[in-house]
Amino acid sequence: MASAGVYLVGFLGVLIRVVLMNTNLPKWLRSRNEVITPITSWEKVEEGFSLQRQLISPYTGDLFHETPLALRSLKIAHYFPYRVSGFFMIIDILTMVFLFKIAASFVKYLLCTQEKEKDNYSSKAKPLILTEYYLSWLPLTVVGVHALSPFSIMTTLASSTAAVTNLAVLIAFYNMVIGNRVLCTLFLAIASYQTLYPMVFIVPAALHFCKQSKKLASVSYTSRESIYSYVETLSLFGTFLGLLVGFSFLVEGNWNFVFSTYGFILNVPDLTPNIGVFWYFFTEMFDHFRTLFVCVFQLNAVVYTLPLAIKFSEKPFFLLYVLIFLTSIFKSYPSYGDAALYFSLLPLWSHVFPYMRNTLVVCGMYICSVVLAPILYHLWIFAGSANANFYFAITLVYSTAQIFLVTDVIFAYLRREYDLYHGTEHLNPDGTKARIRLD
């Protein structure tokens, strides 16, 4: 029944996209700075094609910021049925396929991990034990969230290249679940080559393959064998990424693309308003402070990797999910495509949802920010009856909602882990109900 539901909800998602593609909505979404960015805009890709046809390097100016290999690969979009729209529809369908495969494989991983650790669980934690029937609905839920999520729908309709990067991350995630180190590092390298930030995802991948090589629930992460596993994973990732960058140099004949792609991401020269926090802050920033604060802001996307890796060294998949979430929040040019990725993977942790505390507040903040962002932007830019502070306020609401959600998921995950090993009933020595606080 669940498998039939997957096909049904997938078909419904495709049908919604096909219907909306025949309206004026895609054209409007391609102009929305919440949905596309200078890095993910298909119009920028078309400009790159046009410059190439005129034998002009796309990287001589400040218009194009896609990578050289992506520019050449994306030309195949013109050969699909319905051209670009058909290409992104296929990308979306492939995304659903890999989400299904991830969920199905992750169910086996959860049950296998639980079986290994069950002997250490508290006898009073039986209500928290995952069952095969409960998890059998996970693939349907994951595919359904992606198929019906407005973030995923908007990303597809806007022909945002973020969909391609998301697919690469999902393929890497799937190969990490099934234990294929080579393909996992390959697709992590492809995602990193595209947008740079996925480089931090190699940390949970290295931890997982280290743990897998020992075939134990708990391993020493500082042993010689573990270090060898880390080196193998990092070497594969570095080799693939180096080959991608090297091929880019060969096809371009110079290194100009580095400054137009990675330099653009890191230096944040384009301050067009988006749903992130960079644009407003650096619009107001004095030039002689800019370099310092650019470094500080960029560090936010990576600085949490080490402490989280230490805390969740035994839970590499949850660590990967948290890092996907954090890079979506703190990257220099975020879009709804980033939200589409972490919302699609969120049901993988549905077993911790009962412990979440801010669900209503977070849902309200997401709805308000998505609805009000285009309205306030119109009032500011076109009607002239508002100013930049109005739009920046709603982007702060969106960023705060993301922070509330990821911290709530982390709290819920840790709280459930505590109850698994200590039971669901916590009493003080005098018999009164204890209050659990996570430090």
Rosetta blueprint (number, residue, H / E / L):
1 M L
2 A H
3 S H
4 A H
5 G H
6 V H
7 Y H
8 L H
9 V H
10 G H
11 F H
12 L H
13 G H
14 V H
15 L H
16 I H
17 R H
18 V H
19 V H
20 L H
21 M H
22 N L
23 T L
24 N L
25 L H
26 P H
27 K H
28 W H
29 L H
30 R L
31 S L
32 R L
33 N L
34 E L
35 V L
36 I L
37 T L
38 P L
39 I L
40 T L
41 S L
42 W H
43 E H
44 K H
45 V H
46 E H
47 E H
48 G H
49 F H
50 S H
51 L H
52 Q H
53 R H
54 Q L
55 L L
56 I L
57 S L
58 P L
59 Y L
60 T L
61 G L
62 D L
63 L L
64 F L
65 H L
66 E L
67 T L
68 P H
69 L H
70 A H
71 L H
72 R H
73 S H
74 L H
75 K H
76 I H
77 A H
78 H H
79 Y H
80 F L
81 P L
82 Y L
83 R H
84 V H
85 S H
86 G H
87 F H
88 F H
89 M H
90 I H
91 I H
92 D H
93 I H
94 L H
95 T H
96 M H
97 V H
98 F H
99 L H
100 F H
101 K H
102 I H
103 A H
104 A H
105 S H
106 F H
107 V H
108 K H
109 Y H
110 L H
111 L H
112 C H
113 T H
114 Q H
115 E H
116 K H
117 E H
118 K H
119 D H
120 N H
121 Y L
122 S L
123 S L
124 K L
125 A L
126 K H
127 P H
128 L H
129 I L
130 L L
131 T L
132 E H
133 Y H
134 Y H
135 L H
136 S L
137 W L
138 L H
139 P H
140 L H
141 T H
142 V H
143 V H
144 G H
145 V H
146 H H
147 A H
148 L H
149 S L
150 P H
151 F H
152 S H
153 I H
154 M H
155 T H
156 T H
157 L H
158 A L
159 S L
160 S L
161 T L
162 A H
163 A H
164 V H
165 T H
166 N H
167 L H
168 A H
169 V H
170 L H
171 I H
172 A H
173 F H
174 Y H
175 N H
176 M H
177 V H
178 I H
179 G L
180 N L
181 R H
182 V H
183 L H
184 C H
185 T H
186 L H
187 F H
188 L H
189 A H
190 I H
191 A H
192 S H
193 Y H
194 Q H
195 T H
196 L L
197 Y H
198 P H
199 M H
200 V H
201 F H
202 I H
203 V H
204 P H
205 A H
206 A H
207 L H
208 H H
209 F H
210 C H
211 K H
212 Q H
213 S H
214 K H
215 K L
216 L L
217 A L
218 S L
219 V L
220 S L
221 Y L
222 T L
223 S L
224 R H
225 E H
226 S H
227 I H
228 Y H
229 S H
230 Y H
231 V H
232 E H
233 T H
234 L H
235 S H
236 L H
237 F H
238 G H
239 T H
240 F H
241 L H
242 G H
243 L H
244 L H
245 V H
246 G H
247 F H
248 S H
249 F H
250 L H
251 V H
252 E H
253 G L
254 N L
255 W L
256 N H
257 F H
258 V H
259 F H
260 S H
261 T H
262 Y H
263 G H
264 F H
265 I H
266 L H
267 N H
268 V L
269 P L
270 D L
271 L L
272 T L
273 P L
274 N L
275 I L
276 G L
277 V L
278 F H
279 W H
280 Y H
281 F H
282 F H
283 T H
284 E L
285 M L
286 F L
287 D H
288 H H
289 F H
290 R H
291 T H
292 L H
293 F H
294 V H
295 C H
296 V H
297 F H
298 Q H
299 L H
300 N L
301 A L
302 V L
303 V L
304 Y L
305 T H
306 L H
307 P H
308 L H
309 A H
310 I H
311 K H
312 F L
313 S L
314 E L
315 K L
316 P H
317 F H
318 F H
319 L H
320 L H
321 Y H
322 V H
323 L H
324 I H
325 F H
326 L H
327 T H
328 S H
329 I H
330 F H
331 K L
332 S L
333 Y L
334 P L
335 S L
336 Y H
337 G H
338 D H
339 A H
340 A H
341 L H
342 Y H
343 F H
344 S H
345 L H
346 L H
347 P H
348 L H
349 W H
350 S H
351 H H
352 V H
353 F H
354 P H
355 Y H
356 M L
357 R L
358 N L
359 T H
360 L H
361 V H
362 V H
363 C H
364 G H
365 M H
366 Y H
367 I H
368 C H
369 S H
370 V H
371 V H
372 L H
373 A H
374 P H
375 I H
376 L H
377 Y H
378 H H
379 L H
380 W H
381 I H
382 F H
383 A H
384 G L
385 S L
386 A L
387 N L
388 A H
389 N H
390 F H
391 Y H
392 F H
393 A H
394 I H
395 T H
396 L H
397 V H
398 Y H
399 S H
400 T H
401 A H
402 Q H
403 I H
404 F H
405 L H
406 V H
407 T H
408 D H
409 V H
410 I H
411 F H
412 A H
413 Y H
414 L H
415 R H
416 R H
417 E H
418 Y H
419 D H
420 L H
421 Y H
422 H H
423 G L
424 T L
425 E L
426 H L
427 L E
428 N L
429 P L
430 D L
431 G L
432 T L
433 K E
434 A L
435 R L
436 I L
437 R L
438 L L
439 D L
